Amino acid sequence: MNYITRKKASQMLSVSVKTIDRWIRCGRISAFKPFNSSKVLIDRDSLSQENLQSSRPTFKNNF
């Protein structure tokens, strides 16, 4: 899998980091926090337009 940071994802989608955080919380984006790290990494495949525009979130993120 290919992972990117929240900042990189926000730049790719032309949205704010807060919007990325909101999408992670509601389950639209698959993300995780590596052990002993403060960074959140996002699965690049979950950034598809189909996934972001779906009526129901598909991912459960447990932090």
N, C-alpha and C positions, 0 to 999 in steps of 0.2 A: 504494500500500500504506500501511497505517496502522501506525506503529511506536510502541512504548512502552518505558519503562525497566524494568529488572529489579525495582525496588522497586514500581512501579505494578502489574506483572504479579503479584507476590507478594500484594499487597493484593487484587487482583481475585479471585485463586484461594484466598485465605485459607491460604497456605502461606508458609514462610520463603524468604528470598532464597537461602539455601543450597540449598533444594529446587529453585528455579528454575535455579540454576547447574548442579545435577546433571542436570536435564532437558535443559539446553542441551548439556552434555558428551555425554550419551548419544544425542542427536539427536531427542528428543521435541518440542523447541521450535526454531523457526527464528529465529536471531539473528545479528547481525553487529556488528563494531566499526568505526565510521566512521573514515576516515583522519584521523590526528593527533588522536585522541580516546581517552580512557580509558573512556568509557561504552560499555556494550553495549546495543544496541537490539533489541527483540524484535518480530517480525511478529505482530500481534494475531490474525490469522487462524489461526496455529498453536496458539492456546490453546484450541481446541475440546475438549470432553470426549471426543469420539470419538478425536481424535488423542492426547490424554494417556493414554487407557486402552488404546490399541492394544498388541498383543503385540510388535510390531516397530517400532522407531523409523523415522521416515521422512525426517528431515532430516540433512544433513551440514553441520556448522558448522566453518569453518576460520578460526582466529584466528591 
